Amino acid sequence: MKYILSLRQAIDDLIKEKNAYVLGEDIQDPYGGAFKVTKGLSGSYPENIIATPMSEQGFTALGVGMALMGDYVIEEIMFGDFLTLTADQMINHAAKFYGLYGQKLHLILRIPSGAYRGYGATHSQSLEKLFLGIPGIRVVAANAYSDPGLLLKQAIGSGKPTVFVENKMDYPKELILEGFDIFCREERKGIVRISVLDETPQWTIVTYGGVSGLCVEAARQLFYEEEIAADIQIVSDLSHYGLIRDAVRTDNVLIVEEGAKDFGWGCQAACALAEDGKHVQCMGAADSFIPAAKSAERSVLVQPEDIVSYILEKEPL
């Protein structure tokens, strides 16, 4: 199954089972949303797929109110860059209802994020770190190595307002739910582990979301060309850094994220691992806006060869 179809099926199931509502710009047919996740759903559920004006703050407020009344609400932010426009309603309202009053809100903000498509400075960012550390809000990132639809259902079922990160590059991908090539897969506690079969890892690469595929490609190169085995730990629940502590099996750790690394998720995760005596470094995008020109964009974003070069420079520690 494709990543996008898993999400669409999950939304379909939630409408049938929970009478869930989907709010967002241009999500009704024939357009079906900027990335077509809701395509076909408004024909089947015309009252549940609600097209909104171009006002993220406005329809986020509407969704918060609906969730307060007990509805299951999935909001689609057309591009993750516009997450900033939802901040007041999420941070000063939704989070407080959950944290102060114990009020469950079955509310999801789906945000198509990330770059590598030449969309330019205002349509390519990974801004999820802006919501990390806010009491009462979860941040969850889907990936193509586990079922994003299942993750969406689990997130909305938690009753905690959730920012749900979907990488734009992942929508057309087939889900990789079985062992592949020399790698195997193990899912536990919201972490997918991909490792070289029958090899003791020398490195662990910790990552999430759309750059997971880049890390897998880097691990392939390291093993085939350099005989260096690396575990990859792909994290879904970004709000719980402690999950990775039990998963990391090596002393040498590289944390890779797509957004700018300064003050990001990787820094906090590195703190948790450093407390366990691990040798940890972080890698992310350059401290820059993201250009539209492909060659310029490439120079700002993490590439598989950057990961390979870094680990080769550090071998042996």
N, C-alpha and C positions, 0 to 999 in steps of 0.2 A: 504494500500500500504506500502511496505517496504521502509525504508529510502534510500537504495541504488537505488531502482527503481525510486523513485522520482527524484533523481539527474540525473539518466540516461535519463529519459523522458525529463527533462528540457534541457539537452544537445542536445538531438534529436530535440526538438522544436527550439532551438536557431540555429541549423544548417539549419533547414528548413526555418525559418523566417528571419535569419540574415546572412546566409552563414557563420556561426561561424566556427572557427578552434580550434582544440584541439591538444596541443603539450605535449609530455611527453615520458618518457622511458617505452618501452614495453606495450604501450597502444593499439596496434593493436591486432586483433585476430591472433592466438587462445588464447593468454594470457589474453588480455583485461585489463591490468593494475594490479598492485600488489593487489588491493582490488576489482577488477572486475567492477568498475564503468562504464568503456567504453566498456565492453564486448558486442560484436555483432554490434557495431556501425561502425567499419571499413569496414565491409562487405557491409553495406548500403551506406556509405559515404567514399569511399577510399581516396578521395582527401582532406577530411577535418580532418581526424584523422591521425596526423603526428607523427610517432615514431622518437625519437631523440636519438643522442648519450648520453652517461652518462656525461653530462656537464650542470648542472643547470644554471650556469652563462651564458653559450652560448645560450641555448634555451630560457632563460628568455630575453636575449638581442634580439633574433629573434622575440619573442612575442611583446616586446616593439616597435620594428620597424614596425611590422605588424599593431599594434594598432594605431601607428602614421599615417599610411596610411588609417585608417578608418575601418580596420577589427575588428570584434569581436573575441577576443582570450581568450581561457580557457587553462591555463597551469596546468598540474598535476605534483606536486612534489611528488615523490614516497613515501617518508616519511617526515613528518613535520620537522624532525631534520635537513634535508638538506636545509631548508629555509635560513640558514645562507649563503649558497653559492649564493643566489640571491640578497643579500643585496645591492651590489654596483649598479646593474642595476635598482633595485626598488627605492632605497633611493636617489642616485645621478643622476638618469636619469628620470625614469617614474614619480616620485613625482614632479620633477622640471618642467617637461613639463606641468603637470596639474596646479601646483601652480603658476609658473612664467608667463606662456604664455596663460593660460586659455584653453589649448588644452585638449579636452576630450580624454581619453583613455579607451576604453571598454575592459579592461584587468583584468582577474581574475587569481590569484594563488590559486589553490585548494591544501590544505595541510592536509593529513591524520595525525592526531596528537594523543597524549595521550598514556597512559600505560595500566596497568591492564591485559596485555597479556603475560608477561614474555619475552618481546623482547629485554630487556637489555638497557644498558646505552646510546647507540647511535641510538636507534630506538623507543624510548618511551617518548620523551620529549614533553612538551607543550611550545613552544618558541614564541608564538604570541606576548608576551609582548615586544619583541625586536622591533616590528614595531609600537607599540602604541606611539602616540605623534609625529609622523613624519608628518609634514604638507604635504598635497597632497595624503596621503595614508589612506584608510579605512581598518579597521579590523572587519570582520563579522564572527560570530560563529553560525553554524547551531546546531539544537538539534532535538530530536525525538518527541517533543511536539508541533512542528509546521512543516510546509512543507519546507524541505530544498531546493527542486527544485524551488519553488516560490522565496525563499530568494536568490538563485543563479541568477535567472533572474533579480530580482530587483537590485542586486549588480552590475551585468555587465551593466545593463541599466543606472546606475548612471553616467557612464562616468568617474568615479574616480578609479584609480588603487586600487584593493582590494585584501587583503589577506583573503581567505575564509577558515575558520577552520572547518574541519570535523573530528569528533572523531572516531577512528578505531572501538571502541566498539559499535557504533551506526549503522554501515552499515547493519547488519542483522535484526535490530529491525523493528517491525511493528510501523508505525506512530500512535501516540496516539492523534487523532484529535477530539475526542469526550470526554464528561465527563466520568470519571471512578471512581468506588468505591465511597468514600466519597468526592472525589475532583472534582472541576469543573475547567474549563479553560476559560480564557478571554485573547484575543490578542489585544493589542493596542500599537501603536508607537514602534513596534519592541520588545515588551516585552510580554511574556506569563505569566499570573498569575494563579497559581494553589493554591486553598485554600480549607479549610474544609468547607463544606456546612453548612450554618446557624450557624456558630460559629464566634465570634469576635476573631481575631488572637492576640496572646500575643507576637509572634516573627515573624520576616521576615527573610527568608533565601534568599539571592541574589546570583545568580550563572549564569553559561553559559555552553554551550557545553555538553560534555559527562558526566560530573559529575552531571548533572541535575537529572539523575535517582537515584543517590546516595542520593541526597537531598530529593527527593520524598520519598524514602524508609525511611529515617530518620524521615521525617514528619509523616509518617504512624505510626512508632513506638512511637513517642512522643504523638500522639493523642490517639492511642488505649491503650497504656500501662501507660501513665502518664497524660492523659487528658490535654495536652498542645497543643493548636492549633497554627500552624505556616503557614503563607503565604510563597509561593515560587515564587520569581520573576526571570524568566529566560530571560536573556538579549541576544539579537542577535547582535546589533550594538555596539561593544565594544569601538568605537571611540567617542561615545557620552555619557559621564558619567551622564550628567544631566537628561537623560531619566528616571533614577530610582527615582529621587527625588519626583516626583508626585505620583509614584506608591507605595512607601513604606507607610504603614498605621500604623506601630507600632513604639514605641520608641526604642525597642530592635532589633538590626539587626546583623546578622552573614553573612559575605560574604565568599563564598566558591569557590575556583578555584583549578584546577588540578595541575598547575605548582607551582614552588616554590613561596611562597607568597611575599618574600621581593622584594620591588620595582616593584610590579606587578600591574595588572589591579585593583585588590581588594583594594590596598592602595589608589589609586586615587579615586575610587568610594567611599571609606570610608571618604575621605576628603570632598566630596560633601555632603554626608549625615551628617557628623559631623557639618557642617556649619548650618544645619537645627536643630541642637540640639539633634540628635539621638545618642544613645549609640551603638557604632559600634565596632566590632572586625572582624578580618580576619583570615581565615584558608586556608592553602594550603599544598603542599608537603613539606617534610623536606628539609633542606638545604643540599642536597646530590645528587649524581648521582643515577639513578634508576637501581637497581639490576635486574638480569634476574631470579634468583630463586624466585619462587612465594611467599614463606614466607618472604623473605627479601624485595621483592618488596612491599608486603602488609604493611610492617612496615614503609615504606617511604611515601606511598600515603594516602590520606584522605579516611577513611572508614565511612559508615553510623553510626556505633557505636561511632566514634569520634565526630560527629556532635551532636548526642543524649547526650553523656556524657558532652560535653561542655555546652549545653543549661541547662541541669539539674544542673550543678555546679553553673550556674549563676542565677537560679531561687530561689526566686524572686530578681530582682535587687533593 
